[in-house]
Amino acid sequence: MPLLPRLLNLRRNLRGTAAADGDLDEELRAHVEMLAQEKIASGLDPADARREALIETGGIEQVKESVREVRAGAFLSSVLQDVRYGTRTLARTPVFTAAAILALALGIGASTAIFSVVRAVLLRPLPYRDPDSLAVVLHRGRNPVSAPNFRDWQKESRSFQAMGAAEGWEPNLIGGERPERVEAVRMTSEILPFLGVRPLLGRVFAAEEQEPGKEHEVVLSHAIWKRRFGEDRGIVGGTINLDGEPYTVIGVMPPQFRFPPFWQRGAQLWAPLSLASRPASRDGNSLRIFARLKPDVSLRAAQAEISAMTARLEKQFPGTNREVSVRSLQETVVGRVRPALFVLLAAVGFLLLIACGNVAHMLLARAAARQKEVAVRTAIGASRGRLVRQFLTESLILALTGGGAGLLLALAATRVIVSIRPLGIPGIESLAIDGRVLAFSLAVSIATGVAFGLVPALQSSRRDLSDSLREGERGSTEGRGKNRLRNVLVGSEFALALILLVAAGLMVRTFVALQAVDPGFDPRHVLSMVVSVSGSPSAEPGRRAHFYPRVAERVRGLPGVRSASFINHLPLAGDIWGFPFSIEGRPAPARGDTPTAAYRVVLPGYFATMRLPLLRGRDIAESDRLGAPGVIIVNEWLANRYWPGENAVGKRMTLGGSGDPEWLTVIGVAKNAARSDWAAPPDAELYVPFLQTRRYLEGRFFAVEYMTLLVGTSGDPAVAAGPVRSAIQSIDPSVTVSEVQTMEHAVGEANSQPRFYLLLLATFAGSALILAAVGIYGVMSYVVSRRTHEMGIRMALGAHRGHLLRLLVRQGMLVALAGAAAGVAGALALTRLMAGLLYKVPPTDLTTFASVTGVLTAVALAATWIPARRATKIDPMTALREG
């Protein structure tokens, strides 16, 4: 036979077969040997004959590759056939298919949404060059440091490539339609270069531009460049007015740049920070220190070096260099929210497992109805691998369809999460479904399809035809293996559901406890807004002393306003400034041990506006001004701490340390009020009259250039926002008004993070409860339907319906209770990870565990009793005929 027909015949014989490469090699070698023998018979030398035979054959490897292509095409055709058959099979059972897809969409969608949160917050690297080598240096855990300390550390350190300092700043941007108060940062010239982010336009600061008198340059964020300046590229080189002074714009940063990364709202511009004019005192801590480690230096080595340096400085300047720590910038940004996000990730993992278990026992029940189909296909020669592949294909079709629906749910969920924007979760504003999240969703869908489809596929594809036919007989009970597997799946669902419900229950109790916290004041019907005079004519100290009282007086005269006053830092605003103080007649504390208190500068009427009770003494009055004796109000915690068992009213204290000659008389004791953290315990706090602050505060650490106006109203406070703003502008149109909100909104923002965790955990737990209830109901309904004939026989033989009902209910409840017991054990171990999220609730709270177990038991009882009761209503003769 000629060569070409022989090869074609060989390919045709191998097409669609499962011949191994060894078989193919043997076929080709035989063919080459036969061709060589023909050439030898014609007179060729044997070696030459075999060489020519190989050349004419075209090489064994080429033919093998050709045959492999044929096999690949046959395999692809077979897979497409499985997909078409599986799609038609699923379409014939729309209720089953819809239920499976819905369960999977819920699990995969929740997993994708939470993964997108974890990726945005935890996994996405900080948008700087080599972010893993960036660090922060903190004083006493998380506090800023003083300028002299920074200069010493920067000079002596050998662990860092560079070290820089930054300080918050809130200037008024004057110009345009109305002035605007903006978030800004002053920083030394080292920071922007070592972050490694190039500006979109222009340049960054030079070292000489942070010298006193030369620090009037500014770099804009992309957001303010777009919003305020319409993306005008000509702004670089131009000037803007900040606090009444001209600043030259030297650059615009790219859209993704954010610094510092842990600021909730983010800075809108950056300016040079001059430290040369800072006082030599090491008590004024206001600088945030950022640094980049050298390539061969670890955080531990940098910490050891800083500890050695600060130990030497502590000996020279006692009390100024204690507890200085070096931390990763990434850890500083995300460290506080990582445990909560891991809890949420575990929760959605449990929900996905519950969904998988639900679909798996649905597939087991469905496979029982397809035993005849499997037996027939096996009898006509289908291999077990072929059957497993067919069932897995159907599982993957369900998983990928559920994954697609879940992706739509995830898109909707991420929009909701972004709209909530819980405070304290950095990076949440950049939440999006990107390529990596899509890849995660696809991987989860495929893994899920294999996970819930493999065991039912193996169970359904057994070659033992007699067992298949025996288990498939109508009216018989199923094999013990399948019943055991189904019970394990349902029990696991209940265990996971209980863990989720316990976690949600603990968060509910935490939120209830937080809602019960007494903030000290009544936030209802109170409007707040920040009023800043920086850069305006009213900023002049003499005029400023009259501006704020004049505004308060004018606002009090507006319709619907019951009171109005000012405070420097709004409670719950997160901006707390500590001030050292000394008590008259007490020994002078050692340096570094001087007590400090959060100080509040207030105008008369503050306590009445906030409805913050004065427990003893009197309120600040209009007469408490310059020239009058200095007075002060302390909070209940400070009074009890420093004058236990005494009346603090009439006692004297001084601000700024024991050497300060200005003694202030305590005229009142106010109830403890919430500070920056809603759940934090009370601490020392004091209130000083606005009109007396110039005497002992200004010129040191503090000047009242912006204050928060508080307006008590008789109706909806939001309605008063417009008239109040107009009243302020009528006095001085150049001042800025910002952060307009109701106090109820401020309180809500303080609880936004636990509310966010509660919302997600409650949603997951509710979904898990529904899936678990549907799972046990579906299993019991299926088991009852398979035992209809048995029930008929029992009733025909005299069994009482109540006895049969108890039998069926007991069977279902044993599975559920076993799962609940496993869930309690798992919850006792896992909820300890939530300890940092809880408030006044232990992770092993007995009330929560008992309540959740009771709810789950009741749900299991209902899901078991309904199908069991329906089964006992069947007429025995009908049941026997159906058998």
MONOR-V794864 format. One line per field, one symbol per residue. phi: phi as a letter, one per 40 degrees, with the letter a starting at -180 (. if undefined). A space follows every 50 residues. Layout:
phi = ???
This chain:
phi = .dcddccccccccccgcbccccccdcdccccccccccccccchccdcccc cccccccggcccccccccccccccccccccccccccccccccbccdcccc cccccccccccccccccccccbcccccbcfccccabbbbfgaccbccccd cccccccbcbcaabbbacabcccbhgcacbcbcabcaccccdcccgbccc bgabccdccbcdgbcbbabcccccccccbffcccccgcbbbbfgbcbccb abccdccaaccccccgcbabbcbcbccccccccccaccbbabccdbbccc ccccccccccccccccbdgbbcfcbbbccccccbdcbddccccccccccc cccccccccccccccccccbccdccccccchcccdccccccccccccccc ccccccccccccccccccccfccgbcgccccacbccccccccccccccdc ccbccdccccbcccccccccccccgcccccccccccccccccdccccccc ccdccccccccccccccccgbbccfbbbacbbbdgbdcccdccccbcccc cdcccccccgbcaaabacbcdgcgbbbcbcabbcgccccccgbccbacbb cbbdgcccccfccccagbccbcccbdgcdcbabbcccccccbbcgbcccg cbabcghccccccbccbabccdbcbcbdccccacaabbcdcbcccbbcgb baacbabbcbbcbcbcccccdcdccccccccacccbbafcaccccccccc bcccccccdcccccccccccccccccccccccccccbdcccccdccchcc ccccccccccdcccccccccccccccccccccccdcccbfbccbdccccc cccccccccccccccccccccccccdccccccc
